[in-house]
């Protein structure tokens, strides 16, 4: 049987800030700001290091990386971003969702900021437009919301007899509304019924899964968000206990029944982020705008 994978990734490279630090340190330092936790996010860190090495930069040799982890708590991001600014890092790499990029943007209007987001950066207020973003931000966009339909299709292929699919989402997530809209549209097209449960803390997991069991759902679609990414293990354990097939948005989890597009796309995006910073560091000036190519998608 052919191995199926679908990856949709487009890099959106914006203009770099006109105002950068007049003096650069002997060794540039990247402020790595993330909504995630270091443990489950290490494959992303490794991808970032790999992207740097591909352009001649090696951590501790000719570039430093200052890691700041919010561990799934968005309220920590403003202070973490401000601390990176106070350390006069050369650039901030904001990862793990739009909250990181917004915190970095609020902390500095001059330090270059590169980001990876799974939602529209214009809608998130990060840039004014994709073609002419302006300001001091540039980044890579993963079409996570648009891929919700593909994840539902994959679950349907894995369980052809499935008619009721559970959806677990965090109502506090900035992308939850749009991901839910995509899921509902795809469900109508596929003739599926969705049973939606909400969880904004780990205390909500047990009641949510109990509700899914009562509804006799055949599979579970989990919203792509840092909140759930940082709580993969308890979610996988609960899904296994209740014999639910599941599709989660991100994470290097061998026990997952369904791999989503972002599992492979996110490390590629992070590696691209690193190469974007390297280009800026070598140019020491504002490069001209260019659009990145979109890799092919195979089903």
C-alpha positions as CSV (number, residue, x, y, z in Angstrom):
1,X,0.0,0.0,0.0
2,X,1.4,3.4,-1.0
3,X,2.4,5.7,1.8
4,X,0.2,8.8,1.9
5,X,1.4,12.1,3.0
6,X,0.1,15.6,2.4
7,X,2.1,18.6,3.1
8,X,1.1,22.2,2.3
9,X,3.6,24.8,3.2
10,X,4.2,28.3,2.0
11,X,6.9,30.6,3.3
12,X,6.0,34.2,3.4
13,X,9.1,36.3,3.5
14,X,8.5,39.9,4.5
15,X,10.7,42.9,4.4
16,X,13.2,43.1,7.2
17,X,13.4,46.1,9.6
18,X,15.2,49.2,8.3
19,X,16.3,49.9,11.9
20,X,18.6,47.2,13.3
21,X,21.2,47.5,16.0
22,X,24.1,49.7,15.0
23,X,26.4,47.4,16.8
24,X,26.2,43.6,16.4
25,X,27.8,41.4,19.0
26,X,30.9,39.3,18.1
27,X,28.7,36.2,18.2
28,X,25.0,36.8,17.1
29,X,22.4,35.6,19.5
30,X,19.0,34.3,18.5
31,X,16.2,34.6,21.0
32,X,14.1,31.5,20.6
33,X,10.6,32.3,22.0
34,X,8.0,29.5,22.1
35,X,4.6,28.8,23.6
36,X,5.6,25.2,23.8
37,X,7.6,23.1,26.4
38,X,11.2,22.0,25.6
39,X,10.6,18.3,26.0
40,X,7.9,17.6,23.4
41,X,9.3,20.4,21.2
42,X,12.9,19.1,20.9
43,X,12.3,17.8,17.3
44,X,11.5,21.4,16.3
45,X,14.6,22.7,18.1
46,X,16.6,20.1,16.2
47,X,15.1,21.2,12.9
48,X,16.0,24.8,13.7
49,X,19.6,23.8,14.4
50,X,19.6,21.8,11.2
51,X,18.4,24.8,9.3
52,X,21.2,26.9,10.8
53,X,23.9,24.4,10.1
54,X,22.8,24.3,6.4
55,X,23.8,27.9,6.1
56,X,27.0,27.6,8.0
57,X,25.9,28.5,11.5
58,X,26.4,26.1,14.4
59,X,25.2,26.7,17.9
60,X,27.9,27.6,20.5
61,X,30.5,27.9,17.6
62,X,29.4,31.0,15.7
63,X,25.9,31.7,16.9
64,X,24.2,31.6,20.3
65,X,20.6,30.6,21.0
66,X,18.7,31.9,24.1
67,X,15.7,29.7,24.7
68,X,12.6,31.0,26.3
69,X,9.7,28.6,26.9
70,X,6.2,29.6,28.0
71,X,5.3,25.9,28.5
72,X,1.7,26.3,27.2
73,X,1.1,29.5,29.3
74,X,0.4,32.5,27.1
75,X,0.5,34.8,30.1
76,X,4.2,34.2,30.4
77,X,5.0,35.3,26.8
78,X,5.1,39.1,27.3
79,X,7.7,38.9,30.1
80,X,9.8,36.3,28.2
81,X,9.8,38.5,25.1
82,X,10.7,41.6,27.1
83,X,13.6,39.7,28.7
84,X,15.0,38.7,25.3
85,X,14.8,42.3,24.2
86,X,16.6,43.4,27.3
87,X,19.4,41.0,26.5
88,X,19.7,42.7,23.1
89,X,19.4,39.5,21.0
90,X,20.1,39.8,17.3
91,X,16.8,38.4,16.3
92,X,13.8,36.8,17.9
93,X,12.5,33.5,16.4
94,X,8.9,33.2,17.6
95,X,7.4,29.7,17.4
96,X,4.6,27.6,18.8
97,X,1.7,29.8,17.6
98,X,0.7,33.4,16.9
99,X,0.8,34.3,20.6
100,X,4.6,34.1,20.6
101,X,4.9,36.3,17.5
102,X,2.4,38.9,19.0
103,X,4.4,39.0,22.2
104,X,7.6,39.5,20.4
105,X,6.1,42.2,18.2
106,X,4.8,44.1,21.3
107,X,8.2,43.9,22.9
108,X,10.2,45.4,20.1
109,X,9.7,47.5,16.9
110,X,13.3,47.3,15.9
111,X,14.7,43.8,16.6
112,X,14.0,41.5,13.6
113,X,11.4,38.9,14.4
114,X,10.9,35.7,12.4
115,X,7.8,33.6,13.1
116,X,6.0,30.4,12.2
117,X,2.2,30.4,12.4
118,X,-0.5,28.0,11.3
119,X,-3.0,30.8,10.8
120,X,-3.3,33.9,8.6
121,X,-0.6,36.4,9.9
122,X,-2.7,39.3,8.6
123,X,-5.7,38.2,10.5
124,X,-3.5,37.7,13.6
125,X,-2.3,41.3,13.3
126,X,1.3,40.3,12.8
127,X,1.7,41.9,9.3
128,X,-0.3,44.4,7.2
129,X,-0.3,42.1,4.1
130,X,1.5,39.1,2.8
131,X,3.0,40.9,-0.1
132,X,4.1,44.0,1.8
133,X,4.1,43.1,5.5
134,X,6.0,46.2,6.7
135,X,7.5,46.6,10.2
136,X,10.1,44.2,11.6
137,X,8.4,40.8,11.2
138,X,8.7,38.1,8.6
139,X,7.9,34.5,8.7
140,X,6.5,31.2,7.5
141,X,2.9,30.3,7.3
142,X,1.5,26.7,7.7
143,X,-1.9,26.2,6.3
144,X,-3.1,24.3,9.4
145,X,-6.7,25.5,9.2
146,X,-7.1,24.6,5.6
147,X,-5.6,21.1,6.4
148,X,-8.3,20.3,8.9
149,X,-10.4,18.9,6.0
150,X,-7.6,16.7,4.9
151,X,-7.2,15.3,8.4
152,X,-10.9,14.4,8.4
153,X,-10.6,12.7,5.1
154,X,-7.7,10.7,6.4
155,X,-9.7,9.5,9.4
156,X,-12.6,8.6,7.0
157,X,-10.1,6.5,5.0
158,X,-8.8,4.8,8.0
159,X,-12.3,4.0,9.3
160,X,-14.7,3.9,6.3
161,X,-17.6,2.9,8.5
162,X,-17.2,5.9,10.7
163,X,-20.2,8.3,10.7
164,X,-19.7,10.2,14.0
165,X,-16.3,11.9,14.6
166,X,-15.4,13.6,17.9
167,X,-13.7,17.0,17.8
168,X,-11.7,18.2,20.8
169,X,-10.8,21.9,20.9
170,X,-9.7,24.6,23.3
171,X,-12.2,27.6,23.2
172,X,-9.4,29.9,24.3
173,X,-7.2,29.0,21.3
174,X,-6.9,31.9,18.9
175,X,-7.3,29.6,15.9
176,X,-10.1,27.4,17.4
177,X,-13.0,29.2,15.7
178,X,-11.5,29.0,12.2
179,X,-10.4,25.3,12.6
180,X,-13.9,24.4,13.8
181,X,-15.4,26.2,10.8
182,X,-13.2,24.2,8.4
183,X,-14.0,21.0,10.2
184,X,-17.8,21.6,10.0
185,X,-17.6,22.4,6.3
186,X,-15.5,19.3,5.6
187,X,-17.9,17.1,7.7
188,X,-20.9,18.2,5.6
189,X,-19.0,17.4,2.4
190,X,-18.0,14.0,3.7
191,X,-21.4,13.2,5.2
192,X,-20.0,13.0,8.7
193,X,-21.5,14.1,12.0
194,X,-19.3,15.9,14.4
195,X,-19.6,15.8,18.2
196,X,-17.7,18.7,19.6
197,X,-16.2,18.7,23.2
198,X,-14.2,21.5,24.8
199,X,-11.2,21.5,27.0
200,X,-9.3,24.5,28.3
201,X,-7.5,22.7,31.1
202,X,-6.4,19.1,31.8
203,X,-9.2,18.8,34.3
204,X,-11.6,18.9,31.3
205,X,-10.0,15.9,29.6
206,X,-11.8,13.1,31.5
207,X,-15.3,14.7,31.2
208,X,-14.6,15.4,27.5
209,X,-13.6,11.8,26.7
210,X,-16.6,10.5,28.8
211,X,-18.9,12.6,26.6
212,X,-17.2,11.2,23.5
213,X,-17.7,7.6,24.7
214,X,-21.4,8.3,25.3
215,X,-21.8,9.6,21.8
216,X,-20.1,6.5,20.4
217,X,-17.7,8.4,18.3
218,X,-15.5,6.3,16.0
219,X,-12.5,8.7,15.9
220,X,-11.2,11.9,17.4
221,X,-9.9,15.0,15.7
222,X,-7.8,17.2,18.0
223,X,-7.4,20.9,17.3
224,X,-3.9,22.0,16.4
225,X,-2.7,24.3,19.3
226,X,0.2,24.6,21.7
227,X,-2.2,23.7,24.6
228,X,-2.9,20.2,23.2
229,X,0.7,19.8,21.8
230,X,2.0,20.2,25.3
231,X,-0.4,17.6,26.6
232,X,0.0,14.8,24.1
233,X,0.7,12.0,26.5
234,X,-2.4,12.2,28.6
235,X,-4.5,12.7,25.4
236,X,-3.0,9.6,23.8
237,X,-3.5,7.6,26.9
238,X,-7.1,8.5,27.1
239,X,-7.7,7.8,23.4
240,X,-6.0,4.4,23.8
241,X,-8.1,3.6,26.9
242,X,-11.3,4.3,25.0
243,X,-10.0,2.8,21.7
244,X,-10.4,6.0,19.7
245,X,-8.5,6.7,16.6
246,X,-7.1,10.2,16.7
247,X,-5.6,12.8,14.5
248,X,-3.6,15.5,16.3
249,X,-2.2,18.6,14.6
250,X,1.5,18.5,15.6
251,X,4.0,16.4,17.5
252,X,6.5,13.6,17.0
253,X,4.3,10.8,18.4
254,X,5.0,7.3,17.1
255,X,1.8,5.9,18.7
256,X,-0.5,8.2,16.7
257,X,-3.0,6.4,14.5
258,X,-3.1,9.3,12.0
259,X,-0.3,11.6,11.0
260,X,-1.3,15.1,10.0
261,X,0.3,17.4,7.5
262,X,1.8,19.6,10.1
263,X,3.8,16.8,11.6
264,X,6.1,16.9,8.6
265,X,5.5,20.5,7.7
266,X,6.4,22.1,11.0
267,X,10.1,21.0,11.1
268,X,10.5,22.1,7.5
269,X,9.0,25.5,8.4
270,X,11.3,25.9,11.4
271,X,14.4,24.9,9.3
272,X,13.3,27.6,6.7
273,X,13.0,30.1,9.6
274,X,16.6,29.4,10.5
275,X,17.8,29.9,6.9
276,X,15.8,33.2,6.7
277,X,17.7,34.5,9.8
278,X,21.0,33.4,8.3
279,X,20.3,35.4,5.1
280,X,19.6,38.5,7.2
281,X,22.7,38.0,9.3
282,X,24.9,37.8,6.2
283,X,23.2,40.6,4.4
284,X,23.2,43.0,7.4
285,X,20.6,45.0,5.4
286,X,17.1,44.8,4.2
287,X,16.8,42.2,1.5
288,X,14.3,42.6,-1.3
289,X,11.0,40.8,-1.0
290,X,10.6,37.4,-2.6
291,X,8.0,34.7,-2.3
292,X,9.0,31.2,-1.4
293,X,7.9,28.2,-3.5
294,X,5.1,26.0,-2.3
295,X,6.1,22.3,-2.2
296,X,3.9,19.9,-4.1
297,X,1.1,18.1,-2.4
298,X,0.5,14.4,-2.9
299,X,-2.4,12.4,-1.7
